[in-house]
């Protein structure tokens, strides 16, 4: 059974940083595409970043240059480093692999 668990969310001031973690079980992240998505209140879920088995990364235009997705094969974990956060980044962030989704972690950017 594939499971992913996100962590690392919280409250941060505009301009601050957070690192989200996604730990997988029942599946090897190194052999799959893993993605981070987010859903803000009243909005549709949107893709934030993806990392392929070959470590090719893609980002939403709104986060390019500020967010970075990476993978630790030994820990079967994918990270999302978020820098220079803006209030519009406030959302629940989800990790997904092979159509399995975690419960999400709340990120709130506010002063």
N, C-alpha and C positions, 0 to 999 in steps of 0.2 A: 504494500500500500504506500503510495507516494504521499508524503507530507512535507509542507514547507512552513516554517515558523519565522515570522518577522519580529524584529526588536530594534530598539534604538531611537524610537520617536520621543517627542517631548515638546516642551515649550522653549522657544529660542527667540531672541530679539532680532529684528531685521538687521541683515549684515552678518549674522552669526553662522555657525556651522553645526551640522549633525552628521553622524555616520549611521546609516541603517544597515542591519545585518539580516540575511535570509539563510537559515540553515535547512538543508534538505535531508530527508531520510527516505529510503526505499527507491532512490534514484541517484544516479551519478551526475552531478552538475557538469562535470568536465565533458560529458558526451552529449549535452543538450543545450538548447537556447534557453536562457533564463532571463526573465524580464521583470522590471519594476514598473508598476502602474500607480496612478493615484486618482482619487475621486474626491473632489471638493463638494461641499454642501450644495445641493441643487444642480450639480453638473454631472455630465457623463464621465465615466472612467476613461482616463487617457493614458497612453503609453508615455513613459518617462525615459527609460533606457533599456537596452538589450545587450546581452553579451553572448556570443556564439561559442561553440566548442573550441574554435580556433582563436578565441579572445578578440574577435572583431566586435567592436562596440558601435552602437548607434544611439542617438539622443534626440529628444524633442528639441525643436528650435528654441523653445523658451528656456531651456536649461543648459544649452551648449556653452562650454567654457566655464561653467560653474559647478556642474555635477560630474562625477566620475564613477563608473561602474567597474567593479573588479571581482576577481574570483580567487579563492584559496582552495586549491584542489584537496590538500591534506585535510582541511576542515569541512570540505563539501559545503562551503559557504560563499555566498555572493554578497558583496557590499555595495552600498550606494553612498558615496561621499558627497555631501551637499554643502557647498560654500556660498557665501554672499547671498544668503537666503532672503527672499522677499515675502511680504505678507500674502501674496497670491499663491505661494507654495503651500499654504495651509490646506491640508487634505489628509485623508487616510491613504497610506502607502501600502501597496500590496506587491507581493512577490509571486511569480507564477512560473511554472515549468510543466510542459506536457499537459496543459489544461487543468492542472491542479493549482489551487490558489490558497494562500494563507488567510489568516483572519485579519491581517492588516495591523499597521501601527500608526497612531495619530501623530501628525506633525503640525504644530501650531506656531506660526511666526507672527509675533505681536510684541509691541512695546508696552 
